[in-house]
Amino acid sequence: MANMAQAIRLALHYGEEHLGVTDIFGEDVGAPLGGVFTCTQGLKTAWNTPLDERGLIGMALGIAYGGGKPVAEIQFCDYIFNCIDLLKLCGNAHWSSAGEYHVPLVVMTPVGAGIHGSMYHSHSFESMATHIQGWTVVMPSNAKDAYGLMLSAIADPNPVLFMAPKGLMRAKGEELIPGEPADERALHHAIDAPVGDRTGWAPHWPPVEDYRVPFGKARLARQGSAVTVVSYGRALTMCTHVADDLTKQGLSVEVIDLRTLYPFDEQAVFASVKKTGRLLVVNEDTEVTNFGEHVMRKVVDHCFYDLLAPPRLLAGLDVPGVGLAWGYEKHSIPQPDGIAAAIRELAAQQP
């Protein structure tokens, strides 16, 4: 099975060949590295840029305005914060032109902790990103969804922010991408650049197919009846493992993978909460003004009389950064034992 980095690479290749991608660019995105997480190795339209995040977003906007279809990478989301005003310009272009102009660009950036990146390579960005109007914001939790969401992002006529969890880049998928070889070693030899001298190396792309995950459509990751857990990205994988353990202990937990954060699948969340009466939202972003609060507010607005307990958010601590030491990092963001404790507490609360 492809890992997430390979899945993104396969999607970008498909985008070059079939969906009109004209430029894939960013810091170290082109040869010889092919991206710090190897997501762009071997792509024919990939090229390197200076270390200038604002220049990257401005270039993407210009290419899109000029009729191209760019995919720009911010190497780590920790360095996208100085681009907020430019992201806003990208997002309001279609609206401010009364629909006359489209901006078909994708910005992809790795997000979150889990790689011992310390305070400069462990940030989350979704809470701020979902506040910038005009952008579709997505975050996959597995390789196949990464492939399908990237194809949907490339095909969309307006800006899409594709956030890939850093801690899942090497996580293997559980389902084959359509057209992917079943033997993961064959895939590795076909598309992964060799270590060392890459002179003359070229990938041998498998015949991957058009598979898209629609925006605004959540995935039911685990079915249950006692508590609804809503999550995405790396935190989603922890939630599913916890749900499996608790189910074996007799506590039935439903887990929803949002996949698209803006617009998120309200109806899927509402239907689950009306069934269970309890909601826990889990993510890595800092707890103050967290995207999970928006999910909770929507649930309170639409499902108030169905709730059996107050909705709860389990998020990262309100601290400026994530520590380098593994103990500090684990303490800064939700971990399986904390997720399990929060679910048990919610399930035990009586109306």
C-alpha positions as CSV (number, residue, x, y, z in Angstrom):
1,M,0.0,0.0,0.0
2,A,1.2,3.5,-0.8
3,N,2.1,5.7,2.2
4,M,0.6,9.3,2.3
5,A,3.7,10.9,0.7
6,Q,3.5,8.5,-2.2
7,A,-0.2,9.0,-2.5
8,I,0.2,12.7,-2.8
9,R,3.0,12.2,-5.4
10,L,0.8,9.9,-7.4
11,A,-2.1,12.4,-7.3
12,L,0.2,15.2,-8.5
13,H,1.4,13.1,-11.3
14,Y,-2.2,12.3,-12.3
15,G,-2.9,16.0,-12.1
16,E,0.0,16.8,-14.5
17,E,-1.1,14.2,-17.0
18,H,-4.9,14.6,-16.9
19,L,-6.1,17.6,-14.9
20,G,-4.0,20.4,-16.4
21,V,-1.5,21.1,-13.6
22,T,1.1,23.5,-15.0
23,D,3.4,24.2,-12.1
24,I,4.4,22.4,-8.9
25,F,6.8,24.5,-6.9
26,G,8.2,25.4,-3.5
27,E,11.3,25.2,-1.4
28,D,13.3,22.0,-2.4
29,V,10.2,20.8,-4.3
30,G,12.1,20.1,-7.6
31,A,15.1,17.9,-8.2
32,P,17.1,16.5,-6.6
33,L,15.2,16.4,-3.3
34,G,11.6,16.3,-4.5
35,G,10.3,17.9,-1.3
36,V,11.3,17.5,2.3
37,F,8.8,14.6,2.6
38,T,9.5,13.4,-1.0
39,C,5.9,14.3,-2.1
40,T,7.2,15.7,-5.4
41,Q,9.9,13.4,-6.5
42,G,10.0,12.8,-10.3
43,L,7.2,15.2,-11.2
44,K,7.8,16.8,-14.6
45,T,6.5,20.3,-13.7
46,A,8.2,20.5,-10.2
47,W,10.7,23.3,-9.7
48,N,12.6,24.9,-6.8
49,T,12.0,28.4,-5.4
50,P,13.9,30.8,-3.1
51,L,13.1,30.6,0.6
52,D,10.2,33.0,0.4
53,E,6.7,32.0,1.5
54,R,5.1,35.3,0.5
55,G,6.7,35.0,-2.9
56,L,5.3,31.5,-3.3
57,I,1.7,32.5,-2.6
58,G,2.1,35.6,-4.8
59,M,3.5,33.4,-7.6
60,A,0.7,30.9,-7.3
61,L,-1.9,33.7,-7.5
62,G,-0.2,35.2,-10.6
63,I,0.0,31.8,-12.4
64,A,-3.6,31.1,-11.6
65,Y,-4.7,34.6,-12.8
66,G,-2.7,34.0,-16.0
67,G,-4.5,30.8,-16.9
68,G,-2.3,28.2,-15.3
69,K,-3.1,25.7,-12.6
70,P,-0.4,25.7,-10.0
71,V,0.3,23.6,-6.9
72,A,2.5,25.6,-4.4
73,E,4.0,24.0,-1.3
74,I,4.8,25.8,1.9
75,Q,7.4,23.4,3.2
76,F,6.0,23.5,6.8
77,C,2.8,25.2,7.8
78,D,4.8,26.9,10.6
79,Y,6.0,29.3,7.9
80,I,2.7,30.2,6.3
81,F,1.6,32.6,9.0
82,N,3.3,35.6,7.3
83,C,1.2,35.0,4.2
84,I,-2.3,35.6,5.7
85,D,-3.0,38.8,3.7
86,L,-2.0,37.1,0.5
87,L,-4.1,34.0,1.3
88,K,-7.0,36.4,1.9
89,L,-6.4,38.0,-1.6
90,C,-6.5,34.5,-3.2
91,G,-9.7,33.7,-1.3
92,N,-11.7,36.8,-2.2
93,A,-10.8,37.0,-5.9
94,H,-13.8,35.1,-7.1
95,W,-16.3,36.8,-4.9
96,S,-14.9,40.3,-5.4
97,S,-15.0,39.9,-9.2
98,A,-18.7,38.9,-9.0
99,G,-17.8,35.4,-10.2
100,E,-15.9,36.7,-13.3
101,Y,-12.5,35.3,-12.2
102,H,-11.5,32.0,-10.9
103,V,-8.3,31.2,-9.0
104,P,-7.6,27.5,-9.6
105,L,-4.7,27.0,-7.2
106,V,-3.7,24.5,-4.6
107,V,-1.5,25.3,-1.6
108,M,-0.3,22.2,0.1
109,T,1.6,22.2,3.5
110,P,2.5,19.7,6.1
111,V,0.9,20.4,9.5
112,G,0.9,19.2,13.1
113,A,3.3,17.5,15.5
114,G,4.5,13.9,15.8
115,I,8.0,14.3,14.1
116,H,9.9,15.8,17.0
117,G,10.0,19.1,15.1
118,S,10.0,21.3,18.2
119,M,8.4,24.8,18.2
120,Y,9.3,25.7,14.6
121,H,8.1,22.5,12.9
122,S,5.1,21.3,14.9
123,H,2.4,23.9,14.5
124,S,-1.2,23.4,13.4
125,F,-2.9,25.8,11.1
126,E,-6.5,24.7,10.6
127,S,-8.2,27.0,13.0
128,M,-6.7,30.1,11.4
129,A,-7.1,28.6,7.9
130,T,-10.8,28.0,8.2
131,H,-11.3,31.7,9.1
132,I,-9.9,32.8,5.7
133,Q,-12.9,33.1,3.5
134,G,-12.9,31.8,-0.1
135,W,-10.8,28.7,0.6
136,T,-11.7,25.1,0.8
137,V,-9.7,23.5,3.6
138,V,-8.9,19.7,3.7
139,M,-6.9,17.4,5.8
140,P,-6.7,13.6,5.1
141,S,-6.0,10.9,7.7
142,N,-5.0,8.2,5.2
143,A,-3.2,7.7,1.9
144,K,-6.3,6.9,-0.2
145,D,-8.1,10.0,1.0
146,A,-5.0,12.1,0.4
147,Y,-5.0,10.9,-3.2
148,G,-8.7,11.6,-3.7
149,L,-8.7,14.9,-1.9
150,M,-5.7,16.1,-3.9
151,L,-7.4,15.3,-7.2
152,S,-10.5,17.1,-6.1
153,A,-8.4,20.1,-5.1
154,I,-6.6,20.2,-8.4
155,A,-9.9,20.0,-10.3
156,D,-11.6,22.8,-8.2
157,P,-11.7,26.2,-9.9
158,N,-10.9,28.1,-6.7
159,P,-8.3,28.0,-3.9
160,V,-7.9,24.8,-1.9
161,L,-5.6,24.4,1.1
162,F,-4.4,20.8,1.3
163,M,-2.9,20.1,4.8
164,A,-1.1,16.8,5.2
165,P,-0.3,15.6,8.7
166,K,3.5,15.5,9.2
167,G,3.2,12.5,11.4
168,L,1.4,10.5,8.8
169,M,3.6,11.0,5.8
170,R,5.1,7.6,6.1
171,A,1.9,5.9,7.2
172,K,0.9,3.1,4.8
173,G,-2.7,3.1,3.6
174,E,-5.1,0.3,4.3
175,E,-6.8,0.5,0.8
176,L,-5.2,0.5,-2.6
177,I,-5.4,3.6,-4.7
178,P,-7.1,2.7,-8.0
179,G,-4.3,1.7,-10.4
180,E,-1.7,1.3,-7.7
181,P,0.3,-2.0,-7.8
182,A,-0.6,-4.4,-5.0
183,D,3.1,-5.1,-4.2
184,E,4.4,-2.1,-2.2
185,R,7.9,-3.0,-3.1
186,A,7.0,-2.6,-6.8
187,L,5.6,0.8,-6.1
188,H,8.7,1.8,-4.2
189,H,11.1,0.7,-7.0
190,A,8.8,2.5,-9.6
191,I,8.4,5.9,-8.0
192,D,10.9,6.4,-5.1
193,A,14.2,8.0,-6.1
194,P,17.3,6.2,-5.0
195,V,19.4,7.4,-2.2
196,G,22.6,9.1,-3.4
197,D,23.2,9.8,-7.1
198,R,20.0,10.4,-8.9
199,T,21.6,11.3,-12.2
200,G,19.5,9.8,-15.0
201,W,16.8,8.5,-12.6
202,A,13.2,8.7,-13.8
203,P,10.0,7.3,-12.2
204,H,7.9,4.6,-13.9
205,W,4.4,5.8,-13.0
206,P,1.7,3.1,-12.4
207,P,-1.6,3.7,-14.3
208,V,-3.4,5.3,-11.4
209,E,-7.0,6.3,-12.1
210,D,-9.3,9.3,-11.4
211,Y,-10.5,8.8,-7.9
212,R,-11.9,11.8,-6.0
213,V,-13.1,12.4,-2.5
214,P,-15.8,15.0,-2.7
215,F,-15.4,18.1,-0.6
216,G,-17.7,18.5,2.4
217,K,-18.3,14.7,2.8
218,A,-17.2,13.1,6.0
219,R,-16.2,9.5,6.4
220,L,-17.7,7.2,9.1
221,A,-14.4,5.7,10.4
222,R,-16.1,3.7,13.2
223,Q,-19.7,3.0,13.9
224,G,-21.0,3.3,17.5
225,S,-23.8,4.3,19.7
226,A,-22.6,5.9,23.0
227,V,-20.3,8.8,22.1
228,T,-19.6,10.7,18.9
229,V,-15.9,11.6,18.3
230,V,-15.2,14.1,15.5
231,S,-11.6,14.4,14.3
232,Y,-9.3,14.6,11.3
233,G,-5.7,14.1,10.3
234,R,-3.3,12.4,12.7
235,A,-5.6,12.8,15.7
236,L,-8.2,10.8,13.8
237,T,-5.9,7.8,13.7
238,M,-5.5,7.9,17.5
239,C,-9.3,8.2,17.9
240,T,-10.0,5.1,15.9
241,H,-7.5,3.0,17.8
242,V,-9.0,4.2,21.1
243,A,-12.5,3.5,19.8
244,D,-11.5,0.0,18.9
245,D,-10.1,-0.6,22.4
246,L,-13.1,0.8,24.1
247,T,-15.5,-1.2,21.9
248,K,-13.8,-4.3,23.1
249,Q,-14.4,-3.1,26.7
250,G,-18.1,-2.6,26.0
251,L,-18.2,1.1,25.2
252,S,-19.5,1.7,21.7
253,V,-17.8,4.8,20.1
254,E,-18.6,6.4,16.8
255,V,-15.8,8.2,15.0
256,I,-16.2,10.7,12.2
257,D,-13.3,11.7,10.0
258,L,-14.2,15.2,8.6
259,R,-11.7,15.1,5.8
260,T,-13.0,18.5,4.7
261,L,-12.8,21.1,7.4
262,Y,-14.3,24.0,5.4
263,P,-17.1,23.3,4.5
264,F,-17.4,20.5,7.0
265,D,-20.1,17.8,6.8
266,E,-22.6,19.2,9.3
267,Q,-25.3,16.7,8.5
268,A,-23.1,13.7,9.2
269,V,-22.1,15.2,12.5
270,F,-25.6,16.1,13.4
271,A,-27.0,12.7,12.6
272,S,-24.4,11.0,14.7
273,V,-24.9,13.3,17.7
274,K,-28.6,12.8,17.5
275,K,-27.9,9.1,17.8
276,T,-25.4,9.2,20.6
277,G,-26.3,12.4,22.5
278,R,-22.6,13.0,23.2
279,L,-19.8,14.8,21.3
280,L,-16.1,14.9,21.7
281,V,-14.0,16.9,19.1
282,V,-10.3,16.0,19.0
283,N,-7.5,17.9,17.3
284,E,-3.9,19.0,17.8
285,D,-4.4,22.8,17.4
286,T,-4.2,25.0,20.5
287,E,-7.4,25.1,22.5
288,V,-8.1,28.8,22.3
289,T,-10.2,29.8,19.3
290,N,-10.0,26.3,18.1
291,F,-11.8,25.0,15.0
292,G,-13.4,22.4,17.2
293,E,-15.3,25.1,19.0
294,H,-17.0,25.9,15.7
295,V,-18.1,22.3,15.3
296,M,-19.4,22.4,18.9
297,R,-21.3,25.6,18.3
298,K,-23.0,24.2,15.2
299,V,-24.0,21.1,17.2
300,V,-25.4,23.2,20.0
301,D,-27.4,25.3,17.5
302,H,-28.9,22.3,15.7
303,C,-28.9,19.4,18.2
304,F,-29.3,21.1,21.6
305,Y,-32.3,19.0,22.7
306,D,-30.6,15.8,21.6
307,L,-27.6,16.3,23.8
308,L,-27.2,14.1,26.9
309,A,-24.0,15.8,28.1
310,P,-22.2,19.1,27.3
311,P,-20.0,18.8,24.1
312,R,-16.3,18.7,24.8
313,L,-13.1,19.7,23.0
314,L,-9.8,17.9,23.5
315,A,-7.1,19.9,21.8
316,G,-3.5,21.1,22.2
317,L,-2.4,23.1,25.2
318,D,-2.5,26.9,25.1
319,V,1.3,27.2,24.8
320,P,3.3,29.1,22.2
321,G,5.1,26.0,20.8
322,V,5.7,22.2,21.1
323,G,8.8,21.1,22.9
324,L,11.5,19.1,21.3
325,A,11.7,16.5,24.1
326,W,9.3,13.7,23.4
327,G,7.7,14.1,26.9
328,Y,7.0,17.7,26.2
329,E,5.6,17.0,22.8
330,K,3.3,14.2,24.1
331,H,2.1,16.5,26.9
332,S,1.4,19.4,24.5
333,I,-1.1,17.5,22.2
334,P,-3.8,14.9,22.8
335,Q,-2.6,11.3,23.3
336,P,-4.6,8.0,23.3
337,D,-4.9,7.8,27.0
338,G,-6.3,11.3,27.3
339,I,-8.8,10.6,24.4
340,A,-9.9,7.4,26.1
341,A,-10.4,9.2,29.5
342,A,-12.4,12.0,27.8
343,I,-14.7,9.5,26.1
344,R,-15.3,7.6,29.3
345,E,-16.1,10.8,31.2
346,L,-18.6,11.8,28.5
347,A,-20.2,8.4,28.4
348,A,-20.6,8.5,32.2
349,Q,-22.3,11.9,32.4
350,Q,-26.0,11.7,33.0
351,P,-28.5,14.2,31.6
